[in-house]
Amino acid sequence: MSPRTNDSTRGSGQEAAPPAGEPAASEVPTASEMPTASEMPTASEMPAASTAPRTASTAERVDALRRFAAAVRRGRGPHAAACAVLLAVAMTAGAVAVGGDGRDAARAVPGVSRAVSADVVVRGDLDTAIRSLRAHVREQPRDFGAWATLGLAQVERARTDGDPSRYARAERALARSLALRPGNDQALAGQAALAAARHDFAAALDHAESALERNPYSERALCSRIDALVELGRYEEAAKAATVADRRRPGVPVFTRYAYVRELRGDVRTARRVLHQALDTAAGPADVAYVATALGNLERGQGRYGTALRHYARALAADDAHLPALEGRARAQAAGGDRAGAITTLELVVARSPLPGPLVALGELYEDRGDRAKAREQYALVDAWTALARAGGVDADLDTALAAADHGDTAEALRAARTEWDRRRTVHTADALAWALHRAGRSAEALPYARRATATGYRDAAFLYHRGMIEKAAGHDRAARASLTAALELNPGFSPLGARAARAALKDLEAAR
């Protein structure tokens, strides 16, 4: 059954005809029939292949982050600033920092068409796609579609390997595409994806709408519009956008977003059903890994760790290097009591992609076992990543607020949370602001935000835990017991430190009765 059959029907108005090369509406399968769904300089600026700089390897970037984080921990202000410059060099111009032979272009696979390379970006080998596209635009520098696809590939690569330096390359490639063909929908959709990756969701929405004016069937733009509306906290509009996307371009990218919109509204049953449908019809390994991971995350959030682990296993069977599945598996292992296994898995994840989420999770596991030195190292790495992300144009305030509230400077956490709340009012920013206020000793002020974070029906144990602790601090003992109990009943292993604190708080509340 299509998701739209539950809560909407096709509109009575006429849908715009798909552009040339797109399927007609009658040819697009419904959800129940679901199919699987760098920047380069201008030609005159292009360096010779023998001198082209290369991006630092994952190991080099992580090492740079660690050296920068060590400087931060030592508290050497001017030295840390100098290290930040070196960090940017190491992350963005690897040839200068660590040497490079410039042979990536020589290893490129030539002759990749725009259509094939775009599909590879979404569902295939990004490194191969980027090398191929670089070679292609050298040979065909006026191919606006290839430039657009190259920009999108750099956005996707930055998301997967945690390297925000790629965003500047993506921006230039997309600008080149638009200079060659002003207003082309491929580049506009790429700009929407780039803005979303940088957490500029208002701009992402504008770019997505512009792309859809030119091509109402652009899958990338349809998905970016849903993402932007969700991240702006405009959930009713996001639900309508998901229904429109389902009608126009049903497939894995749309279905996963449809499911998330339903989950945010508390409809876990529909979210689960839609994701199972998507998984049953996913054809390629990348689609299987993506959807199975989404299912694993959904089940883990509901405290169903065994089921979640089975989904992560399926994702990793399709793609054993899928980092979101590895991270999800580690979190499920920790929640189920296998802390040693979780640490081992998370160490693999952060060695390849040192992003705030897994870094904090690993730090808390180290802290839980009493290894505070290793924990502090992970938290310092979050600061290093945040500095790099901001240098790459990424709004990192939500990441900063969440990490700093528990493991850093509470004043900085509150500043970041307020800044993020001023930009977008989602359940996640409400939760972050509530928790930052609480950690700053302002629990009465925090309570309305904590209530707002749980008002849509979204079932998240961390939100309930934060609300319960805030209610306890504000003197609302009965409400605190209800919230903390709900958190532990929903997902008893939601956080090694948070779950322990929730149980201790409940014990205190019971003793005070």
Disulfide bonds with the S-S distance in Angstrom:
none
